[in-house]
Amino acid sequence: MKKLIVLFSAFVFLAFSQAAFAYRASDFSSDSKIVSAITLLEQSGETDVLRNLQKYGIRVSFDDLTSYTYNASKAYAISTYNQYGTRVIMINSLYKNAPVEQIACLVAHESMHVKRIADLEEETIATQKEAATWTRLKVPSKTYPDTKLTRRLDKLSSMYLASGNGNNIIQSKIASSGFYRSQYGG
């Protein structure tokens, strides 16, 4: 009888644990390209990205970022809050036609922003996630468009791959950037 109770308890625990992490990619966006990107992240095992999207109830959309940032043409995506205080990820509508792998990288990056106001450490983590995701998702036999986004992702991937123990090139680049220093007060 004790074995039956323990077995039943384990079953109930596992059932509720799985239900707590159950979601559909369409829970995060109504845009089919973004849903495809999130599905790709799921298929590639990016559980930390999906966990953050779910934990913070994040919705993802394409948006004209000119009203959110002083230089929208330079912003790839932003993580912010809507008027109801809910976290949202807005991908610059300039990249609506980007390959799904690239959209997935932008979602991965922005999902790593969990603080109300990002700092150098969080920006480094987010950028490393973006670089690692592109390194894994980029299809070697596929020709990607020669865009600013493709060049950025390729550069990040190169820095990510060249980094080693005690030599985090991405962190050094962010720390020495005038933009990030002014943004994070460094």
N, C-alpha and C positions, 0 to 999 in steps of 0.2 A: 504494500500500500504506500509506504514511504517513497519508493522508487516512482510510483505512478504520480504522486503529488509533485515530486521534484521534476519529473519529466514534463508534467503539465505546466508547472511554473516556468520552466525554461522555454517552453513553447510560447506561452503568453508573453514573456519578456521579449523574445525574439520577434514575435509578431508585432508588438507595439514599437519596438526599436525600428523595425523596417518601415512601419507606417509613418513614423516621425520623419523619416528621410525620403518619403515617397513624394514625387513631384512629376510634372510633365514640363518639357521645355517651353511649351506654350503658356505655362504659368507665369513666365518671366517677360514675355513679349507677344504682341499680336503680329509683328512683322515676320514674314516667312523666312527671310534671309537671316534674321537674328535667331529665330527658332532653329534654323539649320546650323548656325554657328554654335549655339548652346548644345545641340544634339551632338555635334562633332566633339565638343569639349567633354561631354559625358562619355562618348565612345572611346576617347583617348585617355580616360581615367583621371581627368582633372577634378577629383572629388572636392578638393579645397575650394575651387572656384564655385562649384555647384552648392556646396555647403554655405558659403558666404552669401550667394544669391538668395538661397532659401532663408537662412537665418535672419537676414536683414530685410526680407520681403522686397527685394530689389526688382524694379521693372526696368527694362532696357528698350530704348527706342532710338531712331535716327532723329536728329533735330538740327535746326539752324542755331548754331551756338553764338551768333553775334550778340544776343542779348545777355549771355552768360559770361562771356569772356572778352577782354579788351581786344584780342586779336584772334578772331575765330578761324581765320585761314591757317593759323599755326596749331590750333587745338585739334587733336585727333578724336578725343572723347573726354568727357568729364564725369565725375561722380559727385553728385550734389543731392540736395533735398528739394522735394516739391513743396507746394504751399501747404500741404497737410503734414509736413515733417517726415515724410517717407523717403528713404533713399532711392535715387534713380540714377541710372547710367544713361547718358546721352552721347551717342556716337555722332560725330559731325556728319551732316547730311552730304557733305562733299564726297564721302566715302561709301555712299549707298551702293555703288556698283563695284566695290572692291570684292575680291574673292572671299568666299566664306571663311577660309583659313585665317585671313587677315582680320576679319570681323571678330572671329573667335579670340584672337590675340588681344584685341582692344577690350573685349569683355573680360578676359582673364586679368588684364592689367587693372582695370577699374574695379573689379570685384575685390581686389586685395586692399583697397582703401576702406578701412573699417573705422578709423577715427573721424571725429567731426571735422577736424582740421588736420590735414596730412603733415607729416614732418619728414625729415631727410631719410630716416630709417624706413618709414612706410613707403615713401616714393621709391627707394632702392628695392624693396621687396616687390612692389608692384611692377617695376621695370624689369627686374630679373624674371618674374613670372611671365611677362610678355615675351621676353627674349627666349626663355626656355620653351614656351608654348610654340613660338614660331619655329624654333629649331626642330621640334618634334613634328609639327603639322605640315611644314613646307614639303610639298611633293616634288622630289628631285626632277622628275620627268615633265613637270608642268611648267609652262612659260607664264610668268606673272607679268602684269603690266608694269612698265617703267614709270612708276609714280613715286611721289614723295613718301607715301606710306610704305611701299615695297622697299625703297632705299633705307628708310628708318629701321624697318624690321630686319633687313639683312645686316645692317651695321650693328644693331643690338645683338643679333645672333653671333656675329663675329666676336664682339666684346665678351659675351657670355662664354663662348667656347675657349677664348684666350685667357680667361680668368682662372686663377688657381688658388691654392691655399695661401692666404695672406695677401693675395693680389686680386682684389675685386675691382675690375676695370669699370664696371657699370657704376658702382658706388663712388669711385674716384671721379668719374665724369660728372655725375650728378652733383657731388660736393663742390666741384670746381666751376659749375655752371653759374653764371651771373644771374640767370633767370631764377634758378632754384635758391641760390643764396639770398636774393631779395625776397623771394616768396616765403622762405623758412627762417629768415632772420639770421642767416649764418654768415 
